[in-house]
Amino acid sequence: MSTSAPRPEEVPADTSGVDWSAALAAHDRWLRLVVRARLGEPQAVDEVMQEVALAAVRQKSPIADAAKVAPWLYRLAVRQSLLFRRKQGRRRRLVDRYATKFRPREDNGREPDPLGWLLAEERRRQVRRAMDRLPGRDAEILMLKYNEEWSYHALAERLGISHSAVEARLHRARARLRAELAALDVISAELY
């Protein structure tokens, strides 16, 4: 069985004898202050500090003197903060362009109105309650007609009754549903 050679990103860089976990832990507090001052967003500090740690371990621009770890980490933290701000700026401009391009108009129904959503949800609950109060036969024919979207012909064929019987049963079921909705104050009694 042959072993494959490690990929270049898996090969540890020459760290000149620096224990990076200890160095990062020793300088973490003040580096976090620097990053927070640069970004102004406390929630972004962890993300940037993670990038600082990754860059320190990768060392694309390795430190020449192990005694100058603190200034090197400071420059690294500033650079990662600037890169983060640039990335956030790009993301913000992308979102702004998208929002401008697809800004909903007043007549646009894509963005639901919270009050409209709550009212519609309340109305659905009340209609369900009214349907529960109907006799089973009426609820059944209404659900087959409107939930399953069956035609009068399909209802007559599947229920084994005449077309005129389907019309009469649906008419009576709708009238009973309107009465229940009026009793629950979903619709005004004047409409009934």
C-alpha positions as CSV (number, residue, x, y, z in Angstrom):
1,M,0.0,0.0,0.0
2,S,1.5,3.3,-1.0
3,T,1.0,6.5,1.0
4,S,0.4,9.7,-0.9
5,A,2.6,12.7,-0.3
6,P,0.9,15.5,1.8
7,R,-0.6,18.3,-0.2
8,P,1.2,21.6,0.1
9,E,-1.5,23.2,2.3
10,E,-1.1,20.3,4.8
11,V,2.7,20.8,5.1
12,P,3.3,23.0,8.2
13,A,5.3,26.1,7.5
14,D,8.6,26.9,9.2
15,T,7.5,28.7,12.3
16,S,11.0,29.7,13.6
17,G,10.3,28.0,16.9
18,V,7.2,30.1,17.7
19,D,4.4,28.4,19.6
20,W,1.5,30.0,17.8
21,S,-1.2,28.8,20.1
22,A,0.6,30.3,23.1
23,A,1.5,33.5,21.2
24,L,-2.1,34.0,20.1
25,A,-3.4,33.3,23.6
26,A,-0.9,35.8,25.1
27,H,-1.9,38.6,22.7
28,D,-5.5,37.7,22.2
29,R,-7.0,40.4,24.5
30,W,-5.3,43.4,23.0
31,L,-5.6,42.1,19.5
32,R,-9.3,41.8,20.0
33,L,-9.5,45.4,21.1
34,V,-7.6,46.5,18.0
35,V,-9.9,44.5,15.8
36,R,-13.0,45.9,17.5
37,A,-11.8,49.4,17.2
38,R,-11.1,48.9,13.5
39,L,-14.4,47.3,12.8
40,G,-16.8,48.9,15.2
41,E,-18.8,45.6,15.2
42,P,-18.4,43.4,18.3
43,Q,-20.0,40.4,16.6
44,A,-17.3,40.4,13.8
45,V,-14.3,40.2,16.2
46,D,-14.5,36.5,16.5
47,E,-14.6,36.0,12.8
48,V,-11.6,38.3,12.2
49,M,-9.6,36.7,15.0
50,Q,-10.2,33.3,13.5
51,E,-8.7,34.6,10.2
52,V,-5.8,36.1,12.2
53,A,-5.1,32.7,13.8
54,L,-5.3,30.9,10.4
55,A,-3.0,33.5,8.8
56,A,-0.5,33.2,11.6
57,V,-0.4,29.4,11.3
58,R,-0.2,29.5,7.5
59,Q,2.5,32.3,7.5
60,K,2.3,33.5,3.9
61,S,4.7,36.3,5.1
62,P,6.6,34.5,7.8
63,I,8.1,36.3,10.8
64,A,11.8,36.7,10.6
65,D,12.5,37.5,14.3
66,A,10.6,35.5,16.9
67,A,11.1,38.4,19.3
68,K,8.8,40.6,17.2
69,V,5.7,38.4,17.4
70,A,3.5,41.2,18.8
71,P,4.1,43.8,16.1
72,W,3.8,41.1,13.4
73,L,0.4,39.9,14.9
74,Y,-0.7,43.5,15.1
75,R,-0.1,44.1,11.4
76,L,-1.8,40.8,10.7
77,A,-4.8,41.8,12.7
78,V,-5.0,45.2,11.0
79,R,-4.7,43.6,7.6
80,Q,-7.4,41.0,8.4
81,S,-9.7,43.7,9.7
82,L,-9.3,45.7,6.5
83,L,-10.0,42.6,4.4
84,F,-13.1,41.9,6.5
85,R,-14.4,45.5,6.0
86,R,-13.8,45.2,2.3
87,K,-15.7,41.9,2.2
88,Q,-18.6,43.4,4.2
89,G,-18.6,46.5,1.9
90,R,-18.9,44.2,-1.2
91,R,-21.7,42.3,0.5
92,R,-23.5,45.5,1.5
93,R,-23.2,46.9,-2.1
94,L,-24.5,43.6,-3.5
95,V,-27.5,43.6,-1.2
96,D,-28.2,47.3,-2.0
97,R,-28.1,46.6,-5.7
98,Y,-30.4,43.7,-5.3
99,A,-32.8,45.7,-3.1
100,T,-32.8,48.6,-5.6
101,K,-33.4,46.3,-8.5
102,F,-36.2,44.3,-6.9
103,R,-37.7,47.0,-4.7
104,P,-41.3,46.1,-4.0
105,R,-43.9,48.5,-5.2
106,E,-46.9,49.5,-3.2
107,D,-49.1,47.2,-5.3
108,N,-46.5,44.4,-5.1
109,G,-47.8,41.4,-3.1
110,R,-44.5,39.6,-2.9
111,E,-43.6,41.0,0.5
112,P,-46.4,40.1,2.9
113,D,-47.8,42.7,5.2
114,P,-47.4,41.4,8.8
115,L,-50.8,42.7,9.8
116,G,-52.4,41.2,6.7
117,W,-50.6,37.9,7.4
118,L,-51.9,37.8,11.0
119,L,-55.5,38.7,9.9
120,A,-55.4,36.0,7.2
121,E,-54.1,33.4,9.7
122,E,-56.9,34.4,12.2
123,R,-59.5,34.1,9.4
124,R,-58.1,30.6,8.4
125,R,-58.5,29.5,12.1
126,Q,-62.0,30.8,12.2
127,V,-63.0,29.1,8.9
128,R,-61.5,25.8,10.2
129,R,-63.6,26.3,13.4
130,A,-66.7,26.9,11.4
131,M,-66.0,23.9,9.2
132,D,-65.7,21.8,12.4
133,R,-69.1,22.9,13.5
134,L,-70.7,21.8,10.2
135,P,-72.3,18.4,9.8
136,G,-69.8,15.9,8.3
137,R,-71.7,15.5,5.0
138,D,-71.5,19.3,4.4
139,A,-67.9,19.6,5.4
140,E,-67.0,16.6,3.2
141,I,-68.6,18.0,0.0
142,L,-67.1,21.5,0.6
143,M,-63.6,20.1,1.1
144,L,-63.9,17.9,-2.0
145,K,-65.0,20.8,-4.1
146,Y,-62.6,23.5,-2.8
147,N,-59.6,21.6,-1.4
148,E,-59.4,18.9,-4.0
149,E,-60.8,21.2,-6.7
150,W,-63.2,18.6,-8.0
151,S,-65.7,19.7,-10.6
152,Y,-69.5,19.2,-10.3
153,H,-69.2,16.3,-12.7
154,A,-66.4,14.7,-10.8
155,L,-68.3,15.1,-7.5
156,A,-71.4,13.5,-9.0
157,E,-69.5,10.6,-10.5
158,R,-67.5,9.8,-7.4
159,L,-70.3,10.3,-4.9
160,G,-72.8,8.4,-7.1
161,I,-75.4,11.2,-7.1
162,S,-76.9,13.3,-9.8
163,H,-75.4,16.6,-11.0
164,S,-78.4,18.5,-9.6
165,A,-78.0,16.8,-6.2
166,V,-74.4,17.9,-6.1
167,E,-75.5,21.5,-6.8
168,A,-78.2,21.4,-4.1
169,R,-75.9,19.8,-1.5
170,L,-73.2,22.4,-2.3
171,H,-75.7,25.2,-2.1
172,R,-77.0,24.1,1.3
173,A,-73.4,23.4,2.6
174,R,-72.3,26.9,1.6
175,A,-75.3,28.4,3.3
176,R,-74.6,26.5,6.5
177,L,-70.9,27.6,6.4
178,R,-72.0,31.2,5.9
179,A,-74.3,30.9,8.9
180,E,-71.5,29.5,11.0
181,L,-69.1,32.2,9.9
182,A,-71.6,34.8,10.8
183,A,-72.1,33.2,14.2
184,L,-68.3,33.4,14.7
185,D,-68.3,37.1,13.5
186,V,-66.0,36.2,10.6
187,I,-68.5,37.8,8.2
188,S,-71.2,40.2,8.9
189,A,-74.7,38.9,9.3
190,E,-75.9,41.4,6.7
191,L,-73.9,39.4,4.0
192,Y,-75.6,36.3,5.1
